[in-house]
Amino acid sequence: MSELFKSYHKVFRIKSHFVFAIKYRKDLFLDNKYVETSKEAKKARQEESSLD
């Protein structure tokens, strides 16, 4: 069983943490190729980790 973390009024289990900073990369994601690659990578990670 995975380790549960406890805080003041909650108990939780973090499976994944995803940070997406786009401030200086806006032009990059105007190209559909990068958007599709990003979606595929996210989907592969989701299937790998069985996240919902």
N, C-alpha and C positions, 0 to 999 in steps of 0.2 A: 504494500500500500504506500502511496506517495506521502511524503511528509506534509503535514498541515501547519500553516503559519498562523500564529495568533497575534492579534492586536487588541486595542482597547475594547471594541464592541463587535469584533468580527473574527471569523476564522476563514482562511482562504488557502487556495493552492494555485500558484501561478504556473501555468504550462508554457506560456509564451509571452514575450513582451516585444512589441513591434513599434519602432519609432520611425516616422516618415517625415523628414524635414524637406520641404520643397521650395522654401523661400527663394533661393538662388538658382533653382533648377527648373523653373516654370517653363522656359523655352524648350527644355529637353522633353518634357511630357506633352508638348503640342504635337510631336511626331507620334503617330499611332503605333509604330513599331515598338517604341519604348513602353507604351501603355500596355500593349499585349504581353510583352516580355515580363513586365511587372505583375500582371494578373496571373500568368502561368507560374511564376516563381511563388507567388502567394498560395496558389492552389496546391502546388507540389508540397509546400511546407505544411499546409493544412492536412493533406492526406497522410504525410509522413508522421505527423504528430497526432493524428486523429482528433483534431480540434473541431468544434462545432461553432 
